[in-house]
Amino acid sequence: MRAKLSGKLQARPHYVDEVYRILLDAISDGSLAPGSRVTQEDIAEQLNVSRSPCFRLYSF
């Protein structure tokens, strides 16, 4: 017999889109200077996400 699960997971923003928006905002407001070296590891650590959403940004 299967256990019946109740409730539903709440939808959350897609991390790739959120990371993209944050980086775009940082570029736009000048907090990320032109020519700055940005690694996916640094982005992931600073935004407290895995490297996967950061890596996927390279495909945009």
N, C-alpha and C positions, 0 to 999 in steps of 0.2 A: 504494500500500500504506500502510495506517495504522500509525503507531508504536504499540506496545503499552506502556502505562504500568503500572508495577508499584508496589505499595504503596497505602496508603489514607491519606487525611488524618485526623488525629486530631480527634475532636469537641472543641469548646471551648464554654464556657458562652455562652449568648445574651447579647450585650452589653446589650440593653435591660433584661433581667431583672437583670443585674449592676448596672447603673447605678441602677435602681430600688431595689435592695436597699441599695446604698451610701447613697443619699439618705435612704431610710427610717431607716437606722441613724443617720445624722447628725442627723436630726430627733429621733429617740428619745433619743439620748445628750446632746442639747443643744448639740452642736458647730455645728449650723445653727440659729441663733436665729429665733424667730418674727418675721416681717416682714422677714427678710433678703432682699435682692434676689439672685436666682439666675438667671443667663442660661445658655442652652445652650452658648454659647461658653466661659464660665468652667468649666462642668462638664466639657465635652469636653477642655479644656486640662488641668485638674487630674487627670482620670482617664486621660488619654492615649488617648482614643477620638475617632472622628469625631463631627460634630454630629448625624448621623442617629439614633443610639440616644437621644440627649438630646432631640431633636425629637419622637421617637415617644412619649416619656413624656407629652407634653401630651395624647395621645389616651386616656390611662388615666382 
